[in-house]
Amino acid sequence: MRDKIFRWETILLALAVVVFVFGATGTPGFAEPDNISFLLLDYTEIALLALALLPIILTGEIDLSVASVLGFCSALTGALWNAGVSFETIVPLVLLAGAVLGSVNAGLIVKFGLPALAVTIGTLGLYRGLAYVVLGDGAVTGFPEAYRPLATETVAGTFLPYATVLVLVVGVIVALVVHFTPVGRSLYAIGLGEQTARFSGIRVDRIKITLYIVSGLLCAVASLVYTLRYNSARADNANGLELIAVAAVLLGGVSIFGGRGTVIGVASALLLMAGLRNVLFLNDVTNEIQNVISGLLLIISVLVPVVAGLLHRRRRHPVAAVPATRAPDEPLPDPVGASATHGSPQEDQR
């Protein structure tokens, strides 16, 4: 019972509740339904990127190109709309583009054996550059009014945005796959030891390729939401969101080395970060300070599990006591003599 109470996910959820209670009681306007809707919408794309990253990080890999994939897909949406393509045709083309970009990451990492960190840092810049090639420095606006409410409005009679419903659906699917299917168990096994997973018959390469393609698809979905929500397609859309998404995943208790983490932990971290960001926004805290806080959360998210692991190992394996004093004239033990005097443990017993 004690372990469940003090689990990291429980602590995060409690902190999120504290932030929301503090905001409701100490920040004017925080508890208004319109503000709660804005708070949830503000983290829609970050939540989708975090859900894309979660299974990848569970395997011990990383994808730092998620926000650049979003930016490219947004730029592609604008370019196609400018060319007179119908929005109904744009949606599948953008989803296909996201899957292709994800498969490029997968090919470089899995087929060529390159480090995921190096590859996705490279594609982070590559995809962002391609976004500028596709659309240039300008912005495209005037997207169909029939679709914009899906990214901006709330479900009738509630404060819950349609976009948040989409996030909840994706989150439930990811949770079911990660925690209740053989594929999910394979993700943890790969993160704990890739070679062991291979010897156990897990198709590691196929799973990793699938994860990066799904990540590209989710980034494309996030790009459509982002573009419709702001009614603007730009090459620099979502610039820098990858760091916030990574911070949310790691703060949620997912190990950067793989093999540990839960969807509920990431969801709790997202709620905590969204509430904290909104409280700071309503109190006129500058973006620079908010970025500092996001950076601190990222450091804490990596540092806390390491410190907790060290403390846990010390409790399980306490350091042997060392004799406090030794007489000045007492000779030191002779390890050579001791070795010569005693044979193997079996001989000593005889």
C-alpha positions as CSV (number, residue, x, y, z in Angstrom):
1,M,0.0,0.0,0.0
2,R,2.8,2.4,0.9
3,D,4.6,1.8,-2.4
4,K,1.4,2.7,-4.3
5,I,0.9,5.9,-2.3
6,F,4.5,7.1,-2.9
7,R,4.7,6.1,-6.6
8,W,5.9,8.9,-8.8
9,E,2.7,8.9,-10.8
10,T,0.7,9.5,-7.6
11,I,3.0,12.3,-6.5
12,L,2.6,14.0,-9.9
13,L,-1.2,13.7,-9.8
14,A,-1.2,15.2,-6.3
15,L,1.0,18.1,-7.5
16,A,-1.3,18.7,-10.4
17,V,-4.3,18.9,-8.0
18,V,-2.3,21.3,-5.8
19,V,-1.6,23.6,-8.8
20,F,-5.2,23.5,-9.9
21,V,-6.5,24.3,-6.4
22,F,-4.0,27.1,-6.0
23,G,-5.0,28.5,-9.4
24,A,-8.7,28.3,-8.6
25,T,-8.2,30.0,-5.2
26,G,-5.4,32.4,-5.8
27,T,-5.6,33.4,-9.5
28,P,-8.5,35.4,-10.8
29,G,-10.2,33.8,-13.8
30,F,-8.4,30.5,-13.6
31,A,-11.5,28.4,-12.7
32,E,-13.6,30.0,-15.4
33,P,-14.8,27.4,-18.0
34,D,-13.4,29.4,-20.9
35,N,-10.0,29.4,-19.2
36,I,-10.0,25.7,-18.5
37,S,-10.9,25.1,-22.2
38,F,-8.0,27.4,-23.2
39,L,-5.7,25.5,-20.8
40,L,-6.6,22.2,-22.4
41,L,-6.3,23.4,-25.9
42,D,-3.0,25.0,-25.2
43,Y,-1.5,21.6,-24.6
44,T,-3.3,19.6,-27.3
45,E,-0.3,19.4,-29.7
46,I,2.2,18.8,-26.9
47,A,0.1,16.0,-25.6
48,L,-0.1,14.3,-29.0
49,L,3.7,14.7,-29.4
50,A,4.2,13.2,-26.0
51,L,2.0,10.2,-26.8
52,A,4.1,9.7,-29.9
53,L,7.3,9.8,-28.0
54,L,6.2,7.6,-25.1
55,P,6.5,4.2,-26.8
56,I,9.7,5.2,-28.5
57,I,11.4,6.2,-25.3
58,L,10.2,3.0,-23.6
59,T,12.4,1.1,-26.0
60,G,15.4,3.3,-25.1
61,E,15.3,5.3,-28.3
62,I,14.3,9.0,-28.9
63,D,12.7,11.2,-31.6
64,L,13.7,14.8,-31.4
65,S,12.2,15.6,-34.8
66,V,8.6,15.4,-33.8
67,A,8.0,19.2,-33.8
68,S,9.8,19.6,-37.1
69,V,7.6,16.9,-38.6
70,L,4.6,18.9,-37.3
71,G,6.0,22.0,-38.9
72,F,6.6,20.4,-42.2
73,C,3.1,18.9,-42.3
74,S,1.7,22.3,-41.5
75,A,3.7,23.9,-44.3
76,L,2.5,21.2,-46.7
77,T,-1.1,21.9,-45.6
78,G,-0.6,25.5,-46.5
79,A,1.1,24.9,-49.8
80,L,-1.6,22.5,-50.9
81,W,-4.4,24.8,-49.8
82,N,-2.7,27.6,-51.8
83,A,-2.6,25.3,-54.8
84,G,-6.4,24.9,-54.7
85,V,-6.4,21.4,-53.3
86,S,-9.6,20.6,-51.3
87,F,-9.1,20.1,-47.6
88,E,-10.6,16.6,-47.8
89,T,-7.8,15.7,-50.1
90,I,-5.1,17.5,-48.0
91,V,-5.8,15.5,-44.9
92,P,-4.8,12.0,-46.2
93,L,-1.8,13.5,-48.1
94,V,-0.5,15.2,-44.9
95,L,-1.0,12.0,-42.9
96,L,1.0,10.1,-45.6
97,A,3.7,12.7,-45.5
98,G,4.0,12.3,-41.7
99,A,4.3,8.5,-42.1
100,V,7.0,8.9,-44.8
101,L,9.1,11.3,-42.5
102,G,8.7,8.8,-39.7
103,S,9.8,6.0,-41.9
104,V,12.9,7.9,-42.9
105,N,13.9,8.2,-39.2
106,A,13.2,4.5,-38.8
107,G,15.3,3.5,-41.8
108,L,18.3,5.5,-40.7
109,I,18.1,4.2,-37.1
110,V,17.1,0.6,-37.7
111,K,18.4,-0.4,-41.1
112,F,21.7,1.6,-40.9
113,G,22.1,1.2,-37.2
114,L,22.7,4.9,-36.5
115,P,22.1,6.4,-33.1
116,A,18.6,7.7,-32.7
117,L,19.7,10.8,-30.9
118,A,22.1,11.8,-33.7
119,V,19.6,10.9,-36.5
120,T,16.7,12.8,-35.1
121,I,18.8,15.9,-34.3
122,G,19.7,15.8,-37.9
123,T,16.2,15.3,-39.2
124,L,15.0,18.0,-36.8
125,G,16.9,20.5,-38.8
126,L,16.3,18.8,-42.2
127,Y,12.5,18.6,-41.9
128,R,12.3,22.2,-40.6
129,G,14.4,23.3,-43.6
130,L,12.2,21.4,-46.0
131,A,9.2,23.2,-44.5
132,Y,10.7,26.5,-45.5
133,V,11.4,25.1,-49.0
134,V,7.8,24.0,-49.3
135,L,6.1,27.2,-48.0
136,G,8.8,29.9,-47.6
137,D,8.6,32.5,-44.9
138,G,5.0,33.5,-45.4
139,A,1.8,32.3,-43.8
140,V,-1.3,30.7,-45.3
141,T,-4.7,31.5,-43.7
142,G,-8.4,31.1,-44.6
143,F,-8.9,27.4,-44.0
144,P,-12.4,26.0,-44.2
145,E,-14.7,27.3,-41.4
146,A,-16.5,24.0,-41.4
147,Y,-13.4,22.3,-39.9
148,R,-12.1,25.0,-37.6
149,P,-14.5,24.3,-34.8
150,L,-13.0,20.8,-34.4
151,A,-9.8,22.5,-33.3
152,T,-11.2,25.5,-31.4
153,E,-14.7,24.7,-30.1
154,T,-15.9,22.7,-27.1
155,V,-18.4,19.8,-27.0
156,A,-21.9,21.2,-26.6
157,G,-22.7,22.0,-23.0
158,T,-19.2,21.3,-21.6
159,F,-15.8,23.0,-21.3
160,L,-14.1,20.0,-23.0
161,P,-12.7,20.9,-26.4
162,Y,-13.1,18.5,-29.4
163,A,-9.3,18.5,-29.7
164,T,-9.0,17.3,-26.1
165,V,-11.5,14.5,-26.9
166,L,-9.1,13.5,-29.7
167,V,-6.2,13.5,-27.2
168,L,-8.2,11.3,-24.8
169,V,-9.0,8.8,-27.5
170,V,-5.4,8.6,-28.6
171,G,-4.2,8.3,-25.0
172,V,-6.6,5.5,-24.3
173,I,-5.4,3.6,-27.4
174,V,-1.8,4.1,-26.4
175,A,-2.5,3.0,-22.8
176,L,-4.3,-0.2,-24.0
177,V,-1.4,-1.1,-26.4
178,V,1.4,-0.3,-23.9
179,H,-0.1,-1.8,-20.8
180,F,-2.4,-4.6,-22.0
181,T,-1.0,-6.2,-25.1
182,P,2.0,-8.4,-26.0
183,V,3.4,-5.4,-28.1
184,G,3.4,-3.3,-25.0
185,R,5.3,-6.0,-23.0
186,S,7.8,-6.1,-25.9
187,L,8.4,-2.4,-25.6
188,Y,9.4,-2.8,-22.0
189,A,11.5,-5.8,-22.8
190,I,13.4,-4.0,-25.5
191,G,14.1,-1.0,-23.2
192,L,15.4,-3.3,-20.5
193,G,17.7,-5.2,-22.9
194,E,17.6,-5.2,-26.7
195,Q,19.8,-8.2,-27.2
196,T,17.9,-10.2,-24.6
197,A,14.6,-9.2,-26.3
198,R,16.0,-10.4,-29.7
199,F,17.0,-13.8,-28.1
200,S,13.5,-14.0,-26.7
201,G,12.1,-13.9,-30.2
202,I,10.8,-10.3,-30.2
203,R,11.0,-8.7,-33.6
204,V,12.8,-5.6,-32.4
205,D,13.4,-4.0,-35.8
206,R,9.8,-4.4,-36.9
207,I,8.5,-2.8,-33.7
208,K,10.9,0.1,-33.9
209,I,10.0,0.9,-37.5
210,T,6.3,0.8,-36.6
211,L,6.8,3.1,-33.7
212,Y,8.6,5.8,-35.8
213,I,5.9,5.6,-38.5
214,V,3.1,5.9,-35.9
215,S,5.0,8.8,-34.4
216,G,5.1,10.5,-37.8
217,L,1.3,9.9,-38.2
218,L,0.6,11.5,-34.8
219,C,2.7,14.5,-35.6
220,A,0.7,14.9,-38.8
221,V,-2.5,14.8,-36.8
222,A,-1.1,17.4,-34.4
223,S,-0.2,19.6,-37.4
224,L,-3.7,19.6,-38.7
225,V,-5.0,20.5,-35.2
226,Y,-2.4,23.2,-34.8
227,T,-3.0,24.7,-38.3
228,L,-6.8,24.8,-37.9
229,R,-6.6,26.1,-34.3
230,Y,-4.4,29.1,-35.2
231,N,-5.9,29.3,-38.8
232,S,-2.3,29.7,-40.0
233,A,0.1,27.4,-41.8
234,R,3.7,28.5,-41.3
235,A,7.1,26.7,-41.7
236,D,8.0,27.7,-38.1
237,N,4.8,26.3,-36.5
238,A,5.5,24.4,-33.2
239,N,9.2,25.4,-33.2
240,G,10.7,24.2,-29.9
241,L,7.7,22.1,-28.8
242,E,9.8,18.9,-28.9
243,L,11.6,19.9,-25.7
244,I,8.4,20.5,-23.9
245,A,7.0,17.1,-25.1
246,V,10.2,15.3,-24.0
247,A,10.1,17.1,-20.6
248,A,6.5,15.9,-20.2
249,V,7.4,12.3,-21.0
250,L,10.4,12.2,-18.7
251,L,8.7,14.1,-15.9
252,G,5.9,11.5,-16.2
253,G,8.4,8.9,-14.9
254,V,9.4,7.3,-18.2
255,S,13.1,6.4,-18.0
256,I,15.3,8.0,-20.7
257,F,17.1,4.6,-20.8
258,G,13.9,2.7,-21.5
259,G,12.1,-0.1,-19.8
260,R,10.1,2.0,-17.3
261,G,7.1,4.4,-17.4
262,T,3.3,4.6,-17.7
263,V,0.7,6.5,-19.7
264,I,-1.0,7.7,-16.5
265,G,2.4,9.2,-15.4
266,V,2.7,11.1,-18.6
267,A,-0.9,12.3,-18.5
268,S,-0.3,13.5,-14.9
269,A,2.8,15.4,-16.0
270,L,0.9,17.0,-18.9
271,L,-1.8,18.2,-16.5
272,L,0.7,19.6,-14.1
273,M,2.6,21.4,-16.8
274,A,-0.5,22.8,-18.4
275,G,-1.9,24.0,-15.1
276,L,1.4,25.6,-14.1
277,R,1.9,27.3,-17.4
278,N,-1.7,28.7,-17.3
279,V,-1.2,30.0,-13.7
280,L,2.0,31.7,-14.8
281,F,0.3,33.2,-17.9
282,L,-2.5,34.6,-15.9
283,N,0.0,36.2,-13.5
284,D,1.8,37.9,-16.3
285,V,5.0,35.9,-16.0
286,T,7.1,36.3,-19.1
287,N,7.8,33.6,-21.7
288,E,11.4,33.7,-20.7
289,I,10.7,32.7,-17.1
290,Q,8.2,30.0,-18.4
291,N,11.0,28.6,-20.5
292,V,13.3,28.6,-17.5
293,I,10.7,26.6,-15.5
294,S,10.3,24.2,-18.4
295,G,14.0,23.6,-18.5
296,L,14.1,23.1,-14.7
297,L,11.3,20.5,-15.0
298,L,13.3,18.7,-17.7
299,I,16.4,18.5,-15.5
300,I,14.3,17.4,-12.4
301,S,12.6,14.8,-14.5
302,V,15.9,13.2,-15.3
303,L,17.5,13.8,-11.9
304,V,14.8,12.5,-9.6
305,P,14.7,8.9,-10.9
306,V,18.5,8.7,-10.7
307,V,18.6,10.0,-7.1
308,A,15.7,7.7,-6.1
309,G,17.5,4.7,-7.6
310,L,20.7,5.5,-5.7
311,L,18.8,5.8,-2.4
312,H,16.9,2.6,-3.1
313,R,20.2,0.7,-3.7
314,R,21.7,2.1,-0.5
315,R,18.8,1.0,1.5
316,R,19.0,-2.5,0.1
317,H,22.8,-2.8,0.2
318,P,24.1,-0.7,3.2
319,V,27.9,-0.1,3.3
320,A,29.6,-2.5,5.6
321,A,30.8,-1.0,8.8
322,V,34.5,-0.2,9.1
323,P,36.3,-0.6,12.4
324,A,36.5,2.8,14.1
325,T,39.9,2.4,15.7
326,R,43.1,0.3,15.6
327,A,45.8,0.3,18.1
328,P,48.9,2.2,16.9
329,D,51.2,-0.8,17.3
330,E,48.7,-3.4,15.9
331,P,50.2,-4.8,12.6
332,L,48.2,-4.7,9.4
333,P,46.8,-8.0,8.1
334,D,49.0,-9.7,5.6
335,P,46.9,-10.6,2.6
336,V,49.7,-12.8,1.2
337,G,50.1,-14.7,4.4
338,A,46.4,-15.1,4.7
339,S,46.2,-16.5,1.2
340,A,49.0,-18.9,1.9
341,T,47.5,-20.1,5.2
342,H,44.0,-20.7,3.9
343,G,43.0,-22.8,0.9
344,S,39.7,-22.9,-0.8
345,P,36.5,-22.6,1.3
346,Q,36.0,-26.4,0.9
347,E,39.5,-27.1,2.4
348,D,38.8,-24.7,5.3
349,Q,35.6,-26.6,6.1
350,R,37.5,-29.9,6.1
